[in-house]
Amino acid sequence: MKVKTSITLSEDLLKAIDEYTGKDKNRSEFIEDAVRAFIINLIRRQQDSRDLEIINQHADYLNREAAVLSNF
């Protein structure tokens, strides 16, 4: 379901949107796609941060295991 909303954008940003909006797209579609991509990126960065935290918590064990395996 789409909900109509109103936003205020700077003129230079609006000009850039118009430059990159294809013939078959409108501003709303462009902005929706951009926001969706931005949110996906935020989620991915949060997941990467959690993964890195888990790796760091187990770094000593993983390093010891890697050292043992490298001796084979």
NORMO-V828183 format. One record per residue. N is the residue number from 1. PSI is psi in whole degrees, 0 to 359 (NA if undefined). OMEGA is omega as a letter, one per 30 degrees, with the letter a starting at -180 (999 if undefined). BURIAL is # if it has 24 or more other C-alpha atoms within 12 Angstrom, else .. Layout:
[[N;PSI;OMEGA;BURIAL] [N;PSI;OMEGA;BURIAL]]
This chain:
[[1;132;l;.] [2;143;l;.] [3;130;a;.] [4;136;l;.] [5;170;l;.] [6;133;l;.] [7;159;l;.] [8;126;a;.] [9;153;l;.] [10;154;a;.] [11;319;a;.] [12;325;l;.] [13;319;l;.] [14;321;l;.] [15;319;l;.] [16;319;l;.] [17;314;a;.] [18;326;l;.] [19;323;a;.] [20;355;l;.] [21;121;a;.] [22;175;a;.] [23;327;a;.] [24;2;a;.] [25;157;l;.] [26;176;a;.] [27;317;a;.] [28;315;l;.] [29;318;l;.] [30;311;a;.] [31;320;l;.] [32;316;l;.] [33;318;a;.] [34;316;l;.] [35;318;l;.] [36;315;l;.] [37;321;l;.] [38;316;a;.] [39;319;l;.] [40;319;l;.] [41;318;l;.] [42;315;l;.] [43;316;a;.] [44;318;l;.] [45;323;l;.] [46;317;l;.] [47;317;l;.] [48;320;l;.] [49;316;l;.] [50;318;l;.] [51;317;l;.] [52;320;l;.] [53;317;l;.] [54;316;l;.] [55;315;a;.] [56;325;l;.] [57;331;a;.] [58;16;a;.] [59;315;a;.] [60;312;l;.] [61;313;a;.] [62;322;l;.] [63;319;l;.] [64;316;l;.] [65;318;l;.] [66;322;l;.] [67;318;l;.] [68;314;a;.] [69;330;a;.] [70;345;l;.] [71;353;a;.] [72;NA;999;.]]
